[in-house]
């Protein structure tokens, strides 16, 4: 029987052994934990692979290439041990208001810049790459838009100049659109360029099934949804917040959790990276019911395969050349 940690203390003890970490990742990415060569596709059943004990990796009999359990996962090309990755993933999944790179750096002993890169790669792991259509005939779905970020007039002059887009204009707050299905309590959110009608309704048509009962506030961008085969009810926040079943309280609860995380833990997030922080918050929110810390971590660990994020992709900056 495979042991599954349920607390952070148990996780630190369990994943302190490198071989345990390798076995855990192997079980998640390969059937029965039997390694498959990423180069030629040969598996353990066809011809056995060498296990190079001193290097903690396999060597393929067929193509003679060496490979570790990290290859083909989010951990690929990382010099950090899997024990650090495991603890960072555990804390990211289970800390309700997120975990900062400074905290990961202090807890694991790595540099803050490295911790930031680790967390950004792990946020890609938490991204839902196969979202299903929300709603359906008569299913209630709440929708709302919000803005994240500070006002240019409150910024330091150097920061304000970076956001200047013209002689007198500035890039305003980041617009985010979200929706939540009441029955499943699953939320979906994404960064949008603006809150115009065509932008909002394009998102709705892509992600919500026809016939759904849609609840929104009185923003004009939602006008005309009835003509798109939706049942549309609105609540005027100038007068009321709830009218019977009509409200947007559930999605606003998600905005509250998101903004508390961003302002309290991460303090300042560039719009370029906002999508990853949304993925992080959605994962915790969507897996809060029916999961404990251990099962939530196991679900995230099962998603590490087939994902890759390099420093250049993340920042657009090349590695410094050796002198």
LINBELPE-V914560 format. One record per helix or strand of 3 or more residues. SS is the DSSP state (~ for helix, > for strand). FROM is the first residue (numbers start at 1). TO is the last residue. If there is no record, write none. Layout:
BEGIN
ss=SS from=FROM to=TO
ss=SS from=FROM to=TO
END
This chain:
BEGIN
ss=~ from=8 to=14
ss=~ from=18 to=29
ss=~ from=31 to=33
ss=> from=50 to=52
ss=> from=57 to=59
ss=~ from=82 to=94
ss=~ from=101 to=108
ss=~ from=112 to=126
ss=> from=140 to=148
ss=~ from=152 to=154
ss=~ from=157 to=162
ss=> from=174 to=181
ss=> from=186 to=192
ss=~ from=197 to=207
ss=> from=213 to=217
ss=~ from=220 to=222
ss=~ from=226 to=228
ss=> from=231 to=235
ss=~ from=249 to=266
ss=~ from=271 to=286
ss=~ from=293 to=301
ss=~ from=311 to=315
END
